[in-house]
Structure formats: C-alpha cells, structure tokens
C-alpha cells in the first residue's frame, strides 16, 4: 500500500485504515468522482481495477468479443440455448460444449433404476 499511497489522496489512504463507522463521510464527499476519474488515479498506481459494465456494454466490449465467449448448446429436447463458455484453456485449447446441462430431474428415473433406488 505505501508505494501506491502517493497516487491517492491522503483521505483515500486513511479510508483503508479507518474503522468502517468512519467511512460514511469520506464516501459521501467522494461519490461525485466519475469512473474515468477513479481509473485515471488507480491504474497508474498499478491498482488492479476496471469499470463495472452493464450486460449490453460487456457484450459489446472488445475483450468479450476477442474471447469468443458465446456458444449455443442444445438440450436433449432439441431446444437451443445461447450461453457463455469458459475462457480457460488446457494445453492451449478451450473446451467447446455442445450439449446443455440436463433439466432438473431429467435423468432421475435412469439413476434410480441403475442404482436400484
């Protein structure tokens, strides 16, 4: 925190060390800063931060597009569902799932029969 403190106002640094009951005044005084103003302070200080996006903003963002996060999966009753997929890679390959998760109770009878329940 000390190396980052210079990027923040003294009152912002004090906020970290103050008991929660004292933070209300600070928050009230500083809620007028825009997201861009906070990012301009925090990013150069190497504080990991980002704007919180709405769903439409996220869908339109370059990062979301580059990650190719959408996929269509199909249930056993042939209903197609557009959903997100994991950005994780194993050995450089991302998993692609084509089948949707089962509906609640979809396999219950089969499981009961298999285990004699």
C-alpha positions in Angstrom: 0.0 0.0 0.0 2.8 2.6 0.8 4.1 2.7 -2.8 0.5 3.2 -4.1 -0.4 5.8 -1.5 1.2 8.6 -3.4 -1.3 8.1 -6.2 -4.3 8.5 -3.8 -5.3 11.5 -1.8 -4.4 11.3 1.9 -8.1 10.8 2.8 -8.4 7.9 0.4 -5.4 6.2 2.1 -6.8 6.9 5.5 -10.0 5.2 4.4 -8.2 1.9 4.3 -7.1 2.2 7.9 -10.2 3.7 9.4 -12.9 1.7 11.2 -16.0 1.3 8.9 -18.2 3.5 11.0 -16.0 6.5 10.0 -16.1 5.8 6.2 -19.5 7.3 5.6 -18.3 10.9 5.4 -15.5 10.0 3.0 -17.8 8.2 0.7 -20.3 11.0 0.7 -17.6 13.5 -0.2 -16.1 11.4 -3.0 -19.1 9.9 -4.7 -19.0 12.7 -7.3 -15.9 11.3 -9.0 -16.6 9.6 -12.2 -15.4 6.1 -13.0 -13.0 7.5 -15.5 -11.6 9.9 -12.8 -11.0 6.9 -10.4 -9.5 4.8 -13.2 -7.1 7.7 -14.0 -5.9 7.6 -10.4 -5.8 3.9 -9.7 -4.5 2.4 -13.0 -1.2 4.4 -13.0 -0.7 3.3 -9.3 -0.8 -0.3 -10.5 -4.0 -1.0 -8.6 -6.0 -3.6 -10.4 -9.3 -2.1 -11.2 -11.9 -1.9 -14.0 -15.2 -0.3 -14.8 -18.2 -2.5 -13.9 -20.1 -3.0 -17.2 -23.7 -3.5 -17.8 -24.6 -6.6 -19.7 -25.0 -4.8 -23.1 -21.7 -2.9 -22.5 -19.9 -6.2 -21.7 -21.4 -8.0 -24.8 -20.2 -5.1 -27.0 -16.7 -4.9 -25.4 -13.7 -5.8 -27.4 -12.4 -8.1 -24.7 -15.6 -10.1 -24.7 -15.6 -10.3 -28.5 -11.9 -11.4 -28.6 -12.5 -14.2 -26.0 -15.3 -15.6 -28.2 -17.4 -16.2 -25.1 -20.8 -17.1 -26.6 -21.8 -20.6 -27.7 -25.1 -22.3 -28.4 -25.9 -25.5 -26.6 -28.8 -27.9 -27.3 -30.9 -29.8 -24.8 -32.0 -33.3 -25.4 -35.4 -32.0 -26.4 -33.7 -30.0 -29.2 -34.1 -26.6 -27.5 -31.1 -24.4 -28.3 -29.7 -22.1 -25.7 -27.3 -19.2 -26.2 -24.9 -19.1 -23.3 -21.4 -18.2 -22.2 -18.5 -20.5 -22.2 -15.3 -20.7 -20.1 -12.4 -18.6 -21.2 -9.9 -21.2 -19.7 -7.6 -23.2 -21.9 -6.0 -26.5 -21.3 -2.9 -27.1 -23.4 -3.9 -24.1 -25.5 -7.4 -25.5 -26.3 -10.7 -24.2 -25.0 -13.5 -26.7 -24.3 -16.5 -26.5 -26.5 -19.6 -28.0 -25.1 -22.5 -28.6 -27.5 -25.0 -30.3 -25.1 -26.8 -28.3 -22.5 -26.9 -29.3 -18.8 -29.8 -31.6 -18.1 -33.0 -30.2 -16.9 -33.9 -30.7 -13.2 -34.9 -34.4 -12.8 -34.2 -35.2 -16.4 -32.1 -38.3 -15.5 -33.6 -39.1 -12.1 -35.5 -42.2 -13.2 -32.5 -43.6 -15.1 -30.3 -43.1 -12.0 -32.8 -44.6 -9.7 -33.1 -47.7 -11.9 -29.3 -48.0 -12.3 -28.7 -48.0 -8.5 -31.9 -49.8 -7.6 -33.4 -46.9 -5.6 
